[in-house]
Amino acid sequence: MSKSLPIVRYSKPSAPFLELERNFFDPVEQDALVEESARLYDLYRAQPSRTVCKNCRAPIGPPTFVKQNISYHICPGCTHLNGYHEDTEPFYRAFFSDDDGEHVASHYSAPDRKAFEQRVEAVYRAKLDFIWDVIAADSVDPKSLAYADIGTGLGHFIQAMLDRGITKAKGYEPARLLVNQGNELLGGDYLEELKIPDLDALLPELEANVITLIFVLEHLLDPRGTLEAMKRNPNTQYILIAVPVHSPSCYFELLFPSVYERHLSGHTHLYTDQSLRWLCDQVGLDVIGEWWFGADAMDLFRSGRTRMHQLEQPEAGIRDWEQMMAPLIDGIQETMDRNKIPSEVHFLAKVRR
């Protein structure tokens, strides 16, 4: 490994998130999101009970907290946070691909080209910069590699790659509606429909040198098995793993149950620094880049603001809360980031050969 590796980064500005996710702050729209989460919780509670850790397969241990009548358990072995119910194929199919993925498309489709490009600029260029810098530090030309983006959505990351001059880029997505719209926006057949159960069969055939999993690993039935399948492909050199992390947002959601839960609702389990490193080590992946950042401070700010609306507090108080807290968001978040407890992390791992 190069002496300049691993590269470790923390934080990012909150302003782009504020601009992109305005619906989270709208009192009316957030009520619709709460109703949607309630339906998802009902579906999850109907799944079989979990007895072993999703990550390391050790007994899950006693409850750590209970939220929405679901207990969550920190694994005594690897520290992974587990919801008390299993992730099943019917559960994920209902969420991602039934009805051609209409449910997930309602969250990730773009109303127009401008909105698509805005998300590419605000979110995905920085992700590519991170990958680019780490691979270059490993003495490899990132532009010369082939890329596969699993769970690509509309192909925002593919667009960022094309803009950078990467010519070998392909995206795979279970929601047919997103695939169709994404190919129109990208101007070519860059995206391909791939149902989640078919992923492991695809992996040995991929010619990609870099496989990216941006908020995908936590939605797979067998995350370790999928990573091991990627490693067995001789073409695979690097894997980007972006996952949600057990963070203060879990407790903000617990304390504000009437506010839309951005973090621990669609996710049934959450990684920690220790549980993710355990997984990489078991599979045979060397972490050469890590980027810790989150929206926990934003969640606290949003939860307080929304709750004040629900309590019908005067607008003067709501404005005072905003003026008091808004300038502090990035500083509070950076403290969480540097302690490696933000709501997400990006790991770039090199396949150990």
N, C-alpha and C positions, 0 to 999 in steps of 0.2 A: 504494500500500500504506500502511496506517495506520502511524503512528510507533511504535505499541506492538507491531508485528509485525517480524520473526518472534518467536514465543514459543518459548523453548528450555527444556526441563526435563530433569532427570536423576534417576534412581533411583526406587525404591519399596521398601517394607519386604519382607523375605524371609519373614516369619512366615506370611502367607496361602499362599504357595507350599508351605511345609513342611506345612501342614495339608491342602492339596488333593492333594498328590502323595506321600502316604505310601507308596504301592506302590513308588515308586522306591527307597525305603530298606529295603524288606523283602528280605532275602537270597534267599528262595525265589521271590518274585514277580519279582525282578530277573533271575533265571536264565531265566524264561520270556520276559522281554522281550529278553534277549540272543539267545535262539533265534529269536525273531521277526525281530530285526534281521539275523541271519545269512541268513535266507531272503530278505529284502529286498535284501541285498548280492548274493546269488547272482543274483537277477533283474536287478539293475542292471549287474553285470559282463557279463551276456549281451547288453547293448544295444550298438549301434554305437559306435565310437570318436568322441570329440569332437575336432574340429580347430580350431574357432574359439570365441572367448569367447561364452558364453551372453548376455552383456549388450551388448557393443559390436561383436562379430563380428570382432575382430582375432585373429590367430593366438595360440593360448593360451600359448605359451612353455614353458620347461622345468618339470619337476615341482618343487613346493615341499616336499611331504612325501608319504609313501605310508602309507595306513591301510587295513587289511583288504584288502590286495592291490589297492588302487585308488589311483592317483596323483591328486594334487590340484595345480592350477596357478593361480598368481596371474597374472592378465592384466597384461602389461607396459604396456598402454594405460590401462585404467580401474581396475585393481587388484581386479577381481571375482575371487572364488575359484571355480574350475571343477573339478568332478569329470571324470575322463577319459572318461566315457561319456555319450552323448546321452540327453536326456529324450525318451521316445517316448510316443505315445498308449497303446500296450499296457501300458507300464510304469505309467503313472498310472492307467489303467483298472483294472489289477489291484489297485492300492493303494486307490483311492477308491470305485469304483462297481460292480465286479463283485460278484455275489451280493448285489445290492441294497445294497452298501456295508457288508456285515457286518463286514469287517475294521476299517474306520475307526469304525464304530458301537461296536465293542468297547472303543474308547478314549474316546469322547466321549459315549456315552449316559449318562443319569442313572438311578440306581436308584430314585429317588423325587423328589417335589416339593421336599423339603428340600434334597437334594443339588444340584438344579437352581438353587434360589434362593441356595444358598451360593456357587456359582461366579459367579452374576450379581453378588452383593455383593462377592466377593473380587477379581474380575478385571475385569468389564465396566463397572461403574459408573465406575471411574477412567478407562477409555478414553473413555466418553461425556463425562465432565467435561472431559477434554483437548480433545475436538472442540468441545464447547460453548464453552469459554473462548476458543479460537482464532477460531472463527467470529464470536462476539460482538465480539471485538477488531477484526474486519474490518467492524464496523458492520452486521451482518446478524443478524436474530433466528433463532437455530438452531431454535427450536420451530416456526417457520413453514415449514420446508423439508421436502421428501420425501426419504426415505432408502432405499437398497437395500444390503443386506448380502450380499456374494457369498461363498459358502463358509460359510454361516451355522451349520453344525452343527445343534445342537438349538434355536438361536435365542436363546441367552443375551443377545446384544447387542440383539436385537429386544425382549426383555423389559425390558432396561434403558431402552430408548427409550420403551416404553409406560409404564413407571413414571414417566418424566420428563414425560409428557403429549404426546409426539410421536404424532400420529395417522396419519401417512403413513409407514409402515415395512413393508418387505417383505424376506424373506430367501430366498436361492437356494442349494440344496445338492444335490450329486450323489448322496449316500447316501440312498436311499429310506427306509430304516429310521429314520434321524435325522429326516427330514421328517415322517414319520407320528407319531413320538413327540413331536417338537417342537410340532406343531400341537395335540396333546392337552394338553401342558403350558401352552401359550400360550392355549388356549381359543378358537381360531379358525384360519382358513386364512391364517396369516401367512407360512408357508413354502411354497416351491414346488420341486419336483424339477427340477434343471437339470444335465444332463451337461456335463462340461468342454468337449467339442468344440462344444457348442451355445452357448457363452457369447458369442462374438463376434457371432452373429446376434441375440442378445437385446439387446445394448448399444444399438443405435440406437433401440430401441423403449422403453427405460426412461424413465419420467417423473420419475426421481429427480434431485434437486439435489445430493445427497451420495451417493457410492458408496464403500463401505468394503470393503477387501480385507485382512482380518486373517489373515496367514499363508496367503495364496492366491497372490500374484504369483509366488512362487518355484516353484509347482507347475504353472504354465502353460507350454504349448509355446512361445508367442511373447509374452512379457511386454510388450515394447514395442508390438507390434501391438495387444494388448488395451487398453493405456493410450491409444493413438492412437484406437482405436474409441470409447472413452469420451469423449475430447475432442471428437470429431466430433459427438456428441450435444449439441444446443444447450441441453438442460436441465441438463447436468452443470456444476456450479459448483465443487465440491470433491471431492477423492479422498483417502481415508485409505489409506495404504500402510504396513502393518506386516509386516516381513520379518526373517528370521534374518540375523545379521551374523557375518562372519568374526571370531572372538574367541578368547580363551584356552581356551575349552572344547574347541576343535578339538584342541589339544595335550594337554589333560587326557585326552581320549578316546584319543589316540594312546599315552599313557603308561600307561593302565589298560585294556588291550584286553579284559579279562575282566569289566569293569563295563559295565552298560547304557549305551549311547551315546545320550543324549537329544538331542544337537544335530545332528551331522553323520552321520546314518544315513538318516532319512527325507528329509533334504535333500540334493540332489545338487550344489547350488551355493549360495554365500553372498554376500550383498552386503557392501559396505564403504561408509563415508561418501562416498568419492569415486565409487564405481561407481553408487550410487543417485542422487547429484546429477547425474552425467553423464546418466543415463536421464531424469530429470525435465527437464533442460534440453533434451535432444533432442526430447522429446515436446511440450514447451511448457507445463510445469507450474512454478509458482512455489511454493517451499516456504515456508509461512507459520507452520508449527508443527512442532517436532520434540521427541521424548521418548525419551531414551536410558536403557535399563535392561536388566538381564539376570540370569541365574542361574548365572554362571560360578563365583563363589565358592561357591555352593551345590553346584555340580557337583564342585568340588575337595573340599569337605567330605564329600559323599556318596561320592565315589570312594575316599577314604582309609578311610572307615568300612567300606565294602563289602569292600575289599581285605583289611582286617584280619580280617573275618569269614571270607573265603576262606582266609586263611592260618592260621585257627584260633588267633588270638591270644587271650589271656585277656580276659575281659569287663572287667577293671580297666583294661587298656590302651585298649580301645574307649571306655569312659566317659571316660578321661583325654583322649583325642583330641576327644571331643564337648565336654567342658568347656573345653578349650583353644581350640577353633576356633569354636564356635557364637557367642560374643559378637563375633567379628571379622568375621562374614560380611558384614553390611551396610556396614561401613567399607571392607573390601577391594573390595566390588562398586562402591561409589560412585567409587573411584579409577578403575576400569575404565570406568564410565559416563561420567565427565567427560573421559576421553580418547577417547571415542567408539569403544570397542572392546568393548561388552557383547555378549551373545548376541542382542539384538534391538533394533529401533528402530521407532518410529511416526513417520511423516512425514504431516502434513496439507498437501496441495498445492492451490493454487487454479489453476483452468484459465486459462491465458493467452489472452485474446481479442483 
